[in-house]
Amino acid sequence: RIGFDVERIRADFPILAERVHGRKLVFLDSAASAQKPRAVIDAMVRTMETRYANVHRGLHWMSERCSDDYEGARDKVAAFLNAAREEIVFVRNATEAINLVAHSYGRTVLQPGDAVVVSEMEHHANLVPWQMLRDSHGIELRIAKITEAGELDFHDLERNFADGRVRLLAITHMSNVLGTYTPVERLAAFAHAYGARILLDGAQAAVHRAVDVRAIDADFYVFSGHKLYGPSGIGVLYGKRELLEAMPPFLGGGDMIRSVSYEKSSWAEPPYRFEAGTPAIIETIGLGAAIDYVNAIGFEAIAAHERSLTDHALAVLSDIDGLHVLGRAQDRGGVVAFTLDGVHAHDVATLLDKQGIAVRAGHHCAEPLTRRLGQDSTARASFGVYTTHGEIDALVSGLRRVKQVFG
Ligand code: PMP
């Protein structure tokens, strides 16, 4: 373990030395996508320069080395989630993972008339696929409410489950707007008590906390590599072995079959059944390097650092007149969405950008939630391993200037 020294960590991320509009970059948009450490960049370059070929097929040295590296990344992801390697399916991103489950599990195990429950704080990635399934397959989609503090409302959840028709609870592990962590062990036990399965959207949570799918007893867990300091184009679907084994393929093609004739094809075992075509080889190896990187720092240190950043941000932002932070969850991670009276979020983001400060503005792919909170747009600052307390202070100074500009 390398311990936690934020300056030393920053030195691992080449992009942090870039200047934006002549200013030092203050990157507060890691929840959208995180920056990449040298170790990830190097692993990808090394693959392309020294060990690259297609995987799983070639009976030659390059293909064998590259296949080893690719499958080695699967072992790393399996260990990262405390899963078995057969339970790790590589996909493009969290969005594709949820679509895979909606398409494959949703159209076979779920029957018309069954209900799927999501919450009011879902990213579109965990809402739209279920709406599509509702419209094409006749399942009912129910939306569990959140409280005024921005936490899941368990009474409403119970009401949604009361008629015994719910077969799947698909819910975020951490909201990308409110920062709220959901109590996943409790939710899994709750869903199972009703005979339902649980899918957890870990796109945000898996970046900030250690995830143990067995301890949670998650049926499905999804995340994206690019938010975990890995490359874009690679994501993960974890599914319990018996669930994946019973699921039909999502996409058909090479690599996912056992045998093919003109009349009929049969499917490979999971996870290969769900990995049709040439995968994102270089990106997957990059994700393996990203996992090594965060493991070397350790989630205890990462979580403590981010907790301290978030506490600091909540304290100093609340000193700004007219600034309102969204969400008051007890258990929250490193994202802080806010509004500033009299200034549109897009203007906040644009004026901060002029000062070299990158935040996101809009509905953050959670349009129903944003409306539910009475907004059409908010600004969001989000933190990563390389974020400093000084950068949060820079955000506060930046916001004071925004206020001056708007009188
Ligand atoms: N869920 C949550 C909670 C997210 O924050 C995001 C990314 N903003 C996603 C899902 C989708 O991730 P991706 O775009 O990588 O598929």
Boltz pocket constraint, residues with backbone or C-beta under 6 A from the ligand:
constraints:
  - pocket:
      binder: B
      contacts: [[A, 31], [A, 32], [A, 93], [A, 94], [A, 95], [A, 96], [A, 123], [A, 125], [A, 126], [A, 172], [A, 174], [A, 175], [A, 176], [A, 201], [A, 203], [A, 204], [A, 224], [A, 364], [A, 365]]
      max_distance: 6.0
